[in-house]
Amino acid sequence: MVQNGTPLPAKLAGPPLSDRDAIADACYRAFASIDQSSEELLQSSVTPDVYTDIAFKVCDGYDELRNKVWTHVNEHVDTVHYLTNMRVSVDTETTARVSFAAQAVHCVLGKGYEADSPKFITGAFYNCDAVKVDELWKLKTMKNIDRKSSAGVGFEMDIDREIIVFVLSAVEIEFIPE
């Protein structure tokens, strides 16, 4: 079920994007797939053999990423992600590296617009590898580092598994650390 509006398609109308912009677009598509519950955007943004190490969850391959992270988030949480400070290195005609900072706001599904609903805010730096597949740039690896979180106004801490369990239980989300 797509939520928060209909997402733009993976291939945008208009003149072709430069490689640098197309690589950034792969990052935007990956996170928009979560915010708008669009599996089509997820598939368009990552390779079948994608490797991710995000928020203590390692996933090896598209199916594992979809099943362990994407589906779980979409069934339980409303999110909005903000990507900034993006830097792209186009290393060859078909390979690239990208880094950026991301912030995400999480809340119980369907309660995102309620002012008094609990919010879980995270931030992280990402390092990714991208490859060009059939004229479309996709992410092959995604790793985040230096994760931070806030469980409420004025309450900030480094993320660790216990804090994630505490904060997510406060917004009624089951989280079982590995």
C-alpha positions in Angstrom: 0.0 0.0 0.0 1.6 3.3 -1.1 1.3 6.0 1.4 2.1 9.7 1.7 1.3 10.4 -1.9 2.1 8.7 -5.1 5.9 8.5 -5.6 7.5 9.6 -8.8 8.7 6.8 -11.0 12.2 5.5 -11.0 12.9 6.9 -14.4 12.1 10.6 -14.3 10.6 12.5 -17.2 12.6 15.2 -18.9 16.2 15.4 -20.0 18.5 12.6 -18.7 20.2 13.2 -15.3 24.0 13.5 -15.2 25.7 10.4 -13.7 26.3 12.4 -10.5 22.6 13.4 -10.2 21.5 9.9 -11.1 23.6 8.3 -8.4 22.2 10.8 -5.8 18.7 9.8 -7.2 19.4 6.2 -6.3 19.9 7.2 -2.7 16.7 9.3 -2.7 14.7 6.5 -4.3 15.9 4.0 -1.6 14.7 6.2 1.3 11.6 7.4 -0.5 10.7 3.8 -0.9 10.4 3.6 2.8 8.6 6.9 3.3 6.1 6.2 0.6 5.9 2.4 1.0 6.8 1.8 -2.6 8.5 -1.5 -3.3 8.9 -0.5 -6.9 11.2 2.4 -5.8 13.1 0.0 -3.5 13.7 -2.4 -6.4 14.8 0.4 -8.6 17.3 1.7 -6.1 19.3 -1.4 -5.1 21.0 -4.4 -6.8 19.7 -7.9 -6.3 22.9 -8.7 -4.3 22.9 -5.4 -2.3 24.7 -5.6 1.1 23.5 -3.3 3.8 24.7 -2.6 7.4 22.2 -0.1 8.7 21.2 0.4 12.4 22.7 -2.9 13.6 20.9 -4.9 10.9 23.1 -6.6 8.2 21.3 -7.7 5.1 22.8 -9.7 2.3 20.7 -9.4 -0.9 17.4 -7.7 -1.9 15.1 -10.3 -0.4 16.7 -10.1 3.0 16.6 -6.3 3.0 13.0 -6.3 1.9 12.0 -8.9 4.5 14.1 -7.9 7.5 13.8 -4.2 7.3 11.6 -2.6 4.6 8.5 -4.7 5.1 8.7 -4.5 8.9 9.1 -0.7 8.8 6.3 -0.2 6.4 3.9 -2.4 8.4 4.6 -0.6 11.8 6.1 2.9 11.3 5.5 6.2 9.6 8.8 7.7 8.5 10.2 10.7 6.8 13.9 10.8 5.8 16.0 13.8 5.0 19.3 13.3 3.0 21.9 16.1 2.9 25.6 16.9 2.4 25.7 14.3 -0.5 29.1 13.8 -2.1 29.4 11.6 -5.2 32.5 10.2 -6.8 32.0 8.7 -10.2 34.9 6.3 -10.3 34.3 4.6 -13.7 31.5 4.6 -16.3 29.6 2.0 -14.2 30.9 2.4 -10.6 30.7 5.1 -8.0 30.8 6.0 -4.3 28.5 8.3 -2.4 28.4 9.6 1.1 25.7 11.7 2.8 24.1 12.5 6.1 20.5 11.3 6.8 18.0 12.2 9.5 14.8 10.2 10.0 11.7 10.8 12.0 9.8 7.6 13.0 6.4 7.2 14.7 3.6 4.7 15.1 1.9 4.0 11.8 -1.0 6.4 11.1 0.0 8.7 14.0 2.6 10.8 12.2 0.5 13.9 12.0 -0.6 13.8 15.7 1.3 16.5 17.5 1.5 14.5 20.8 2.4 11.1 19.3 5.9 9.9 20.3 8.7 10.5 17.7 12.0 8.6 17.4 14.5 10.7 15.5 17.7 9.3 14.2 20.7 10.6 12.3 23.6 8.8 10.6 26.3 9.2 8.1 26.2 6.8 5.1 28.8 5.4 2.8 27.5 3.6 -0.3 28.8 2.0 -3.5 26.7 2.3 -6.6 26.8 0.5 -10.0 25.1 1.3 -13.3 22.7 -1.5 -14.3 20.9 -1.1 -17.7 21.3 2.7 -17.7 20.0 3.0 -14.1 22.3 3.7 -11.1 21.6 1.4 -8.1 23.2 1.0 -4.7 25.3 -2.1 -4.2 26.4 -1.4 -0.6 24.9 0.8 2.1 26.6 1.3 5.5 25.8 3.8 8.2 28.2 5.0 10.9 28.0 7.5 13.8 24.4 6.9 14.6 22.6 9.3 16.9 19.1 9.4 18.3 16.7 11.5 20.3 13.8 10.0 22.2 12.1 13.4 22.7 12.8 17.1 23.0 16.1 17.7 24.8 16.9 14.0 25.2 19.7 12.9 22.9 22.0 9.9 23.2 24.2 7.6 21.2 22.2 4.7 19.8 22.8 1.2 21.2 20.6 -1.8 21.2 19.2 -1.2 24.6 18.2 2.3 23.8 16.6 1.3 20.6 14.5 -1.3 22.4 13.5 1.3 25.0 12.6 4.0 22.5 10.8 1.7 20.1 8.8 0.1 22.9 7.8 3.7 23.8 6.2 4.0 20.4 4.7 0.5 20.6 7.0 -1.1 18.1 8.4 -4.5 18.7 12.2 -4.6 18.1 14.3 -7.7 18.9 18.0 -7.1 18.7 20.1 -9.9 17.3 
